Amino acid sequence: MPFSTLKLHAELLRGIRELGFAKPTPIQDEAIPPAMAGRDVLACAMTGSGKTAAFLLPILHRLIEKPRRTTRALVLTPTRELAAQILEDLNALAVHTPLTGAAVYGGVGMGPQEHAFRSGADVIIATPGRLLDHFRAPYAKLAGLEYLVLDEADRMLDMGFLPDIRRILRHIPARRQTMFFSATMPAPIATLAGEMLKNPVQISLQRQSAPAVGITQAVYPVSQELKAALFVQLLERNILREALVFTRTKHRANRLADYLVRHKIIAARIHGNRSQAQRTEALAGFKSGKYRVLVATDIAARGIDVEALSHVVNFDVPAVPDDYIHRVGRTGRAEATGDAFTFVSQAEEPDLRAIERAIGRSLPRVTLPDFDYHARPDTKLEIPLAERIAAIRARKSEERARARAKAERKGGGPGAPPARGGTWAPKAHGSAHASRGPRQSRSRS
């Protein structure tokens, strides 16, 4: 069934055609008509199913019909990357309309975001924490809000955003249309949906979460110490053209990216400790082909939407089956095809068996011909905790020594305490108070 049968506004259909979409995905086909009719929607949709357009298109259609100079739609999403991706999709779909959108998230200045509130951007896509920061100011009023979307609701639960969401609800009108999208429906999410939605149309609520049909899944048994070497071999033999690879921790992401670069593989990393500018550049570079590999953690992975991504690699086995489904869903998007490889060490076998039970199938084990599975490791991605603590203590000790030396150079003499909040000076004879330098101001980021 073509998009034209959904009776969307002509300018939206024009944008859809220019994007190359001929027909709606199943979630779009089921969600758009009731959403256009003003019904609340509760949708349990897999990653990569096309759900962003499923909530954007009906909202844009209704905004065009009754234009107003105020923010009328709010999309809440768990990560900066996903907020930016939704804004990108909105701009592409609405390119032939006068509608405007803005992304509101942390890690960047608040000035342009304040302008979006003051100018009345039609749609604001926000992460909960930064939105609450704006709500402290008088300009961030959403009294004219008519549409609310919670996207990736289960991920917001995982990230501890439910209290923030409840606080946000106190700032917006109770009378509104609400759409609720989640890849899974754990009990707390179902409870929240019951509180927020009024007689919703329920879509795919009972559908068992599983990776998309077009994804070929395979497991590579390998020792923890040889995972990096195996990954490089897969890349050097062009078994992997490009890859989005997931690690368990930010520390491992950094070390794996450095290891790849040392082996002349152009790679970038994306995780919570990277600045927003670094995260944006890494994602843009991966999408454009500048980087062959993007190393990511789960926390930053939502919103990584790369057209025709051929491979996703689980460098570490996810501890939770839902995370496996979300990870491999980065490939095989919107009924495309792709491969998902998982490296599993002996210690990770129990987690892999839990994933296989969740998806209802055993995954094939694969070995790479001519790879030495007994070789001596040439790198150590995981530094033992004791070594990391010792390194931190040594660094802190050096910092204290430098601070003491600096204080002595300023004339305090041996043993003088380091400056704190101003210039330190010894007590003057006959004075009841030590002299103090000017108070230093501290700005909040």
C-alpha positions as CSV (number, residue, x, y, z in Angstrom):
1,M,0.0,0.0,0.0
2,P,1.6,3.4,-1.0
3,F,1.9,6.3,1.3
4,S,-0.7,8.2,-0.7
5,T,-3.5,6.0,0.7
6,L,-2.8,7.5,4.2
7,K,-4.2,10.8,3.1
8,L,-1.2,12.8,4.4
9,H,-0.8,16.5,3.4
10,A,0.5,16.8,-0.2
11,E,3.7,18.6,0.9
12,L,4.5,15.7,3.3
13,L,4.0,13.2,0.5
14,R,6.3,15.2,-1.7
15,G,9.0,15.0,1.0
16,I,8.4,11.3,1.5
17,R,8.8,10.7,-2.3
18,E,12.1,12.6,-2.4
19,L,13.4,10.5,0.4
20,G,12.8,7.4,-1.7
21,F,10.1,5.8,0.5
22,A,7.5,4.0,-1.6
23,K,5.3,2.4,1.1
24,P,4.9,2.6,4.8
25,T,6.5,0.1,7.2
26,P,4.1,-2.0,9.2
27,I,4.3,0.2,12.3
28,Q,3.7,3.3,10.1
29,D,0.8,1.6,8.5
30,E,-0.8,0.8,11.8
31,A,0.1,3.9,13.8
32,I,-0.4,6.8,11.4
33,P,-4.2,6.6,10.7
34,P,-5.3,6.5,14.4
35,A,-2.7,9.2,15.2
36,M,-4.1,11.4,12.4
37,A,-7.5,10.9,13.9
38,G,-6.4,12.3,17.2
39,R,-6.2,9.0,19.1
40,D,-3.6,8.2,21.8
41,V,-1.2,5.5,20.6
42,L,0.7,2.8,22.6
43,A,3.1,1.1,20.3
44,C,5.6,-1.7,21.0
45,A,7.9,-1.5,18.0
46,M,11.3,-3.0,17.3
47,T,14.4,-0.9,16.7
48,G,14.7,-0.1,13.0
49,S,11.0,-0.5,12.3
50,G,10.4,3.1,11.1
51,K,8.7,4.3,14.2
52,T,10.2,7.9,14.0
53,A,8.1,8.6,10.9
54,A,5.2,6.8,12.5
55,F,4.8,9.6,15.1
56,L,6.3,12.5,13.1
57,L,4.1,12.3,10.0
58,P,0.7,12.5,11.8
59,I,1.9,15.3,14.0
60,L,3.3,17.3,11.0
61,H,0.1,16.7,9.1
62,R,-2.1,18.1,11.9
63,L,0.3,21.1,12.5
64,I,0.0,22.1,8.8
65,E,-3.7,22.0,8.9
66,K,-3.9,24.5,11.9
67,P,-0.8,26.6,12.0
68,R,0.0,28.6,15.1
69,R,3.0,30.6,16.3
70,T,3.8,28.5,19.4
71,T,5.4,25.1,20.3
72,R,2.7,22.5,19.9
73,A,4.5,19.2,19.9
74,L,7.1,17.8,22.3
75,V,9.1,14.6,21.7
76,L,11.0,13.2,24.7
77,T,13.9,10.9,24.0
78,P,16.7,9.4,26.1
79,T,19.9,10.5,24.3
80,R,21.4,13.5,22.5
81,E,22.1,11.4,19.4
82,L,18.6,10.2,19.1
83,A,17.2,13.8,19.6
84,A,19.5,15.0,16.8
85,Q,18.5,12.1,14.6
86,I,14.8,12.8,15.1
87,L,15.3,16.5,14.2
88,E,17.2,15.4,11.1
89,D,14.2,13.2,10.1
90,L,11.7,15.9,10.9
91,N,13.6,18.4,8.7
92,A,13.7,16.0,5.8
93,L,10.0,15.1,6.0
94,A,8.9,18.7,6.5
95,V,11.3,20.2,3.9
96,H,8.4,21.6,1.7
97,T,6.4,22.9,4.7
98,P,6.9,26.0,6.9
99,L,7.1,23.8,10.0
100,T,10.1,24.2,12.3
101,G,11.8,21.9,14.8
102,A,14.5,22.2,17.5
103,A,16.6,19.8,19.5
104,V,17.1,20.4,23.2
105,Y,19.8,18.4,24.9
106,G,22.9,18.8,27.1
107,G,26.5,19.2,26.2
108,V,25.9,22.3,24.1
109,G,25.0,25.9,24.9
110,M,21.5,26.8,26.0
111,G,21.3,30.0,23.9
112,P,20.0,28.6,20.6
113,Q,17.7,26.3,22.6
114,E,16.3,29.3,24.5
115,H,15.7,31.0,21.1
116,A,13.7,27.9,20.0
117,F,11.4,28.3,23.0
118,R,11.0,32.1,22.6
119,S,10.4,31.8,18.8
120,G,7.9,29.0,19.2
121,A,9.4,26.2,17.2
122,D,6.6,23.9,16.1
123,V,8.2,20.7,17.4
124,I,10.8,20.5,20.2
125,I,12.7,17.2,20.6
126,A,14.3,17.0,24.0
127,T,16.2,14.9,26.5
128,P,14.5,15.0,29.9
129,G,17.4,16.5,32.0
130,R,18.1,19.5,29.7
131,L,14.3,20.2,29.3
132,L,13.9,20.4,33.0
133,D,16.9,22.9,33.1
134,H,15.0,25.1,30.7
135,F,11.8,24.8,32.7
136,R,13.4,26.7,35.5
137,A,13.4,29.8,33.3
138,P,10.2,31.9,32.6
139,Y,10.6,31.7,28.8
140,A,10.2,27.8,28.7
141,K,6.5,27.7,28.8
142,L,4.6,25.0,26.8
143,A,1.0,26.1,27.6
144,G,0.0,25.6,23.9
145,L,1.3,22.0,23.7
146,E,-1.1,19.6,21.9
147,Y,1.1,16.6,21.2
148,L,3.5,14.6,23.4
149,V,5.6,11.7,22.2
150,L,7.7,9.4,24.5
151,D,10.2,7.6,22.2
152,E,12.4,4.7,23.4
153,A,10.5,4.7,26.7
154,D,12.1,1.5,27.9
155,R,15.5,3.0,27.4
156,M,14.5,6.1,29.5
157,L,13.5,3.6,32.2
158,D,16.9,2.0,32.0
159,M,18.6,5.4,32.3
160,G,16.6,6.4,35.3
161,F,14.5,9.1,33.6
162,L,11.1,8.1,34.9
163,P,11.1,10.7,37.8
164,D,12.2,13.4,35.3
165,I,9.3,12.4,33.0
166,R,6.8,12.7,35.8
167,R,8.2,16.2,36.7
168,I,7.9,17.2,33.0
169,L,4.3,16.2,32.9
170,R,3.6,18.8,35.6
171,H,4.8,21.5,33.2
172,I,2.6,20.6,30.2
173,P,-1.2,20.6,29.6
174,A,-3.0,17.5,30.7
175,R,-5.3,17.8,27.7
176,R,-3.2,16.6,24.8
177,Q,-2.7,13.8,22.4
178,T,0.0,11.3,23.6
179,M,2.0,8.7,21.7
180,F,4.1,6.2,23.5
181,F,6.7,4.1,21.6
182,S,8.9,1.5,23.2
183,A,10.8,-1.5,21.9
184,T,9.8,-3.5,25.0
185,M,7.1,-3.1,27.6
186,P,8.4,-3.8,31.1
187,A,5.9,-3.3,34.0
188,P,7.0,0.2,35.0
189,I,6.6,1.4,31.4
190,A,3.2,-0.2,31.2
191,T,2.2,1.5,34.4
192,L,3.4,4.9,33.1
193,A,1.6,4.4,29.8
194,G,-1.6,3.6,31.8
195,E,-1.3,6.9,33.6
196,M,-0.5,9.0,30.6
197,L,-2.7,7.6,27.8
198,K,-6.5,7.8,27.4
199,N,-8.1,4.9,25.6
200,P,-5.1,4.3,23.4
201,V,-4.9,2.4,20.2
202,Q,-2.5,-0.5,21.1
203,I,-0.1,-1.7,18.4
204,S,2.0,-4.8,18.6
205,L,1.8,-4.9,22.4
206,Q,2.0,-8.6,22.5
207,R,4.6,-9.0,19.8
208,Q,7.7,-10.8,21.1
209,S,10.8,-8.6,20.7
210,A,13.3,-10.1,18.3
211,P,15.9,-8.9,15.8
212,A,14.5,-8.0,12.4
213,V,14.1,-10.8,9.9
214,G,16.8,-9.4,7.6
215,I,19.6,-9.7,10.1
216,T,22.0,-12.6,9.8
217,Q,23.4,-13.4,13.3
218,A,26.5,-15.3,14.1
219,V,28.7,-16.0,17.2
220,Y,32.5,-16.0,17.2
221,P,33.9,-17.9,20.2
222,V,37.2,-16.4,21.2
223,S,39.2,-15.7,24.4
224,Q,38.7,-12.2,25.9
225,E,42.4,-11.4,25.2
226,L,42.1,-12.1,21.5
227,K,38.9,-10.3,20.7
228,A,40.7,-7.2,19.4
229,A,43.0,-9.2,17.1
230,L,40.1,-11.2,15.7
231,F,38.2,-8.0,15.0
232,V,41.1,-6.6,13.1
233,Q,41.4,-9.8,11.1
234,L,37.8,-9.6,10.1
235,L,38.3,-6.0,8.9
236,E,41.6,-6.7,7.1
237,R,40.0,-9.6,5.2
238,N,37.1,-7.4,4.3
239,I,34.6,-9.8,5.9
240,L,33.5,-6.6,7.6
241,R,33.3,-3.6,5.3
242,E,32.4,-1.1,8.0
243,A,31.1,-1.8,11.5
244,L,29.4,-0.3,14.5
245,V,30.9,-2.2,17.4
246,F,29.7,-2.2,21.0
247,T,31.8,-2.5,24.1
248,R,30.8,-3.1,27.7
249,T,32.5,0.0,29.1
250,K,33.7,3.5,28.1
251,H,37.2,2.4,29.1
252,R,37.2,-0.6,26.7
253,A,35.7,1.6,23.9
254,N,38.7,4.0,24.2
255,R,41.3,1.2,24.2
256,L,39.7,-0.6,21.3
257,A,39.5,2.5,19.2
258,D,43.2,3.2,20.0
259,Y,44.1,-0.4,19.1
260,L,42.3,-0.1,15.7
261,V,44.1,3.2,14.9
262,R,47.4,1.6,15.7
263,H,46.6,-1.1,13.2
264,K,45.8,1.6,10.5
265,I,42.0,1.2,10.7
266,I,40.3,4.6,10.7
267,A,38.0,4.5,13.8
268,A,36.2,6.8,16.1
269,R,34.4,6.4,19.5
270,I,31.2,7.6,21.0
271,H,30.3,7.3,24.7
272,G,29.1,9.4,27.6
273,N,32.5,10.8,28.5
274,R,33.0,12.4,25.1
275,S,32.0,16.0,24.6
276,Q,29.0,16.7,22.4
277,A,31.2,18.1,19.7
278,Q,33.3,14.9,19.7
279,R,30.2,12.7,19.6
280,T,28.6,14.7,16.8
281,E,31.8,14.6,14.7
282,A,32.3,10.8,15.3
283,L,28.8,10.0,14.2
284,A,28.9,12.3,11.2
285,G,32.2,10.9,10.2
286,F,30.9,7.3,10.4
287,K,27.8,8.2,8.4
288,S,29.9,9.9,5.7
289,G,32.4,7.0,5.5
290,K,35.3,9.0,7.0
291,Y,35.5,6.4,9.8
292,R,35.3,2.7,8.9
293,V,34.5,1.7,12.5
294,L,32.5,3.4,15.2
295,V,33.1,2.1,18.7
296,A,30.1,2.7,21.0
297,T,28.6,2.0,24.3
298,D,24.9,1.2,24.7
299,I,24.2,4.5,26.5
300,A,25.2,6.5,23.3
301,A,23.9,4.1,20.7
302,R,20.3,5.2,20.5
303,G,20.0,7.6,17.6
304,I,22.8,6.0,15.6
305,D,20.8,5.6,12.4
306,V,23.1,4.8,9.5
307,E,21.6,4.0,6.1
308,A,22.6,0.5,4.8
309,L,24.9,-0.3,7.8
310,S,26.2,-3.7,6.9
311,H,27.6,-5.0,10.2
312,V,27.0,-4.6,13.9
313,V,29.6,-6.3,16.2
314,N,29.0,-7.1,19.9
315,F,32.6,-7.0,21.1
316,D,31.2,-7.9,24.5
317,V,28.1,-10.0,25.0
318,P,25.3,-7.8,26.4
319,A,24.3,-8.8,29.9
320,V,20.6,-8.2,29.1
321,P,18.9,-9.8,26.1
322,D,17.0,-6.6,25.3
323,D,20.3,-4.8,24.8
324,Y,21.3,-7.4,22.3
325,I,18.1,-6.8,20.3
326,H,18.6,-3.0,20.4
327,R,22.3,-3.4,19.3
328,V,21.8,-5.7,16.4
329,G,18.7,-3.6,15.4
330,R,21.2,-0.9,14.2
331,T,21.6,-3.0,11.0
332,G,18.8,-4.6,9.0
333,R,16.7,-1.4,9.5
334,A,13.4,-0.8,7.7
335,E,13.4,-4.3,6.2
336,A,17.0,-4.0,4.9
337,T,19.6,-6.8,5.4
338,G,22.7,-6.8,7.6
339,D,25.0,-9.0,9.7
340,A,25.3,-9.1,13.5
341,F,28.5,-10.7,14.9
342,T,29.0,-11.5,18.6
343,F,32.3,-12.2,20.2
344,V,31.9,-14.6,23.1
345,S,34.5,-15.7,25.7
346,Q,33.9,-18.7,27.8
347,A,32.9,-16.5,30.8
348,E,30.2,-14.9,28.7
349,E,28.5,-18.1,27.5
350,P,25.7,-17.9,30.2
351,D,24.8,-14.4,29.0
352,L,24.7,-15.7,25.4
353,R,22.4,-18.6,26.4
354,A,20.0,-16.1,28.0
355,I,20.0,-14.1,24.7
356,E,19.3,-17.3,22.7
357,R,16.4,-18.2,25.0
358,A,15.0,-14.7,24.6
359,I,15.1,-14.7,20.8
360,G,13.9,-18.3,20.6
361,R,16.8,-19.7,18.6
362,S,20.4,-20.9,18.8
363,L,23.0,-18.8,17.1
364,P,25.5,-20.5,14.8
365,R,29.1,-20.6,16.0
366,V,31.8,-19.5,13.5
367,T,35.5,-19.8,13.5
368,L,37.8,-17.7,11.3
369,P,40.1,-19.9,9.1
370,D,43.8,-19.4,9.7
371,F,43.3,-17.3,12.8
372,D,45.6,-18.3,15.7
373,Y,43.2,-18.7,18.6
374,H,46.1,-19.6,20.9
375,A,48.3,-16.7,20.1
376,R,49.8,-14.5,22.7
377,P,47.7,-11.3,23.1
378,D,49.4,-8.1,21.7
379,T,47.3,-5.8,23.8
380,K,45.3,-5.6,27.1
381,L,42.0,-3.8,26.8
382,E,41.0,-4.4,30.4
383,I,43.3,-3.0,33.1
384,P,42.8,-4.7,36.5
385,L,41.0,-2.5,39.0
386,A,44.0,-2.5,41.4
387,E,46.3,-1.2,38.6
388,R,43.8,1.5,37.7
389,I,43.5,2.6,41.4
390,A,47.3,2.7,41.7
391,A,47.6,4.8,38.6
392,I,45.0,7.3,39.9
393,R,46.7,7.5,43.3
394,A,50.1,8.1,41.6
395,R,48.5,10.9,39.5
396,K,46.9,12.5,42.5
397,S,50.2,12.4,44.4
398,E,51.9,14.1,41.5
399,E,49.2,16.8,41.4
400,R,49.6,17.5,45.1
401,A,53.3,17.7,44.8
402,R,53.0,20.2,41.9
403,A,50.5,22.3,44.0
404,R,52.9,22.4,47.0
405,A,55.8,23.5,44.7
406,K,53.7,26.2,43.1
407,A,52.7,27.5,46.5
408,E,56.3,27.6,47.6
409,R,57.3,29.5,44.5
410,K,54.7,32.2,45.3
411,G,56.6,33.0,48.5
412,G,54.7,30.9,51.0
413,G,57.9,29.0,52.0
414,P,58.3,25.3,52.5
415,G,55.2,23.5,53.7
416,A,52.9,26.3,52.7
417,P,49.4,25.1,51.8
418,P,48.3,25.5,48.2
419,A,46.1,28.4,47.2
420,R,42.4,27.9,47.7
421,G,39.9,30.4,46.5
422,G,42.5,33.2,46.2
423,T,46.1,34.0,47.2
424,W,47.4,32.4,50.4
425,A,49.4,34.6,52.8
426,P,50.8,33.9,56.3
427,K,49.2,35.7,59.2
428,A,50.6,39.2,59.8
429,H,51.9,39.9,63.3
430,G,49.4,41.5,65.6
431,S,46.5,40.7,63.2
432,A,43.5,38.6,64.1
433,H,42.9,37.6,60.5
434,A,44.9,36.2,57.6
435,S,44.8,38.3,54.4
436,R,42.8,36.9,51.6
437,G,42.9,37.4,47.8
438,P,39.8,38.2,45.8
439,R,37.1,35.5,45.8
440,Q,37.0,33.5,42.6
441,S,33.7,33.0,40.9
442,R,32.6,29.6,39.7
443,S,30.3,29.1,36.8
444,R,28.0,26.2,36.3
445,S,28.3,24.3,33.1
